């Protein structure tokens, strides 16, 4: 236990951003917390003990710019997983991936909706990208689909019963503040041909999304596509105004043809797996699974300024990823510009342009802590009674895909895993790094 306490203490390293809880517009911005940590650090050989020195050495290497943000399916993630596997081999830890290696390659692919997809309402084509768009897990085509009004997302009492949605295009309004719930509208009508969500601003994804090209994963994701439809398109679907429709109101019919573009990822996306066998003959057939994710989000196409982004998020997106779709109001943008100009006056020459999301906390901290634990256990003269399986999952940032694949296809018998512990974002601890709050807040 002393090693684990030391591990927790050693990982209380500063992280970059601070965010603010919802409250009136601030008149000043929180300064970057002071740090004496260098931007670069020469890697040093680690010891069997879990120490701050070893953790820092590993984390500086794993989150270095050379890893390019470790996005799953990219060269950076291959380099990161190569490092973990090389360390496991050096420690003498048994490989537990595929074909005698430390790697389990997951069937990660990229997909996006083809703009050649079509929607025809009552015989009239609707323009893709302007009046509608689609999100789907696989291609689909259906004609003469009856349209029905499904109620308002955010008002559960108004929603159409699931059994009345079968075989139809179910169209929903969205109550104010319920945009997040609308993202999973397909769950409201699992038997529908498609669901439509009325949206004032049609969003068309410019980047492909990732998925597991695997039967079990596709079945979990469901097959009901979600259509974003403009108010003008929705008006064409019904004889009465949308505001006057009762739940279950029957509309016209539609023909839907959703096409998909699917491509492999450029580089293998890999879980890294190793085993330390237990010392008790009766219990060594049982496994304690320890995990962390090895990927992060990669890098942007163009560099951004740290301080500009910090101030923008502080004002416009205080909840971090939870507010990722929030755009600045004109008043907020004016405040961002004012505060950035004030910061520049007080801190001349401080502009820091960067395009790489290094992922030191998420989840370099968990991955390297796990590697330190593996090194500690591998060096123990008497091993724990039960065996330990160490898993560094990939594509967590894509939707827990590497972890899901390992659960579906574990490299040790699933029933032999008696406990699982996951390590994620351990590099927190000061009052200013809690998401959604400032130190004053």
Secondary structure by P-SEA (a helix, b strand, c coil): caaaaaaaaaacccccbbbbcccccccccccccccccccccccccccccccaaaaaaaaaaaacccccccccccaaaaaaaaaaaaaaaaacccccccccccbbbcccbbbbbbcccccccccbbbbccccccccccbbbbbcbbbbbbcccccccccccccccccccbbbbbbcccccccccccccccccccbbbbbccbbbbbcbbbbbbccaaaaaaaccbbbbbccaaaaaaacccccccccccbbbbbbbbbbbbbbbcccbbbbbbbbbbbbcccccccccbbbbbbccccccccbbbbaaaaaaaaacccccccccccccccaaaaaaaaaaaaaaaaaccccbbbbcccccccccaaaaaaaaaaaaaaaaccccccbbbbbbbcccccccaaaaaaaaaccccccccccbbbbbcccccccccccccccccc
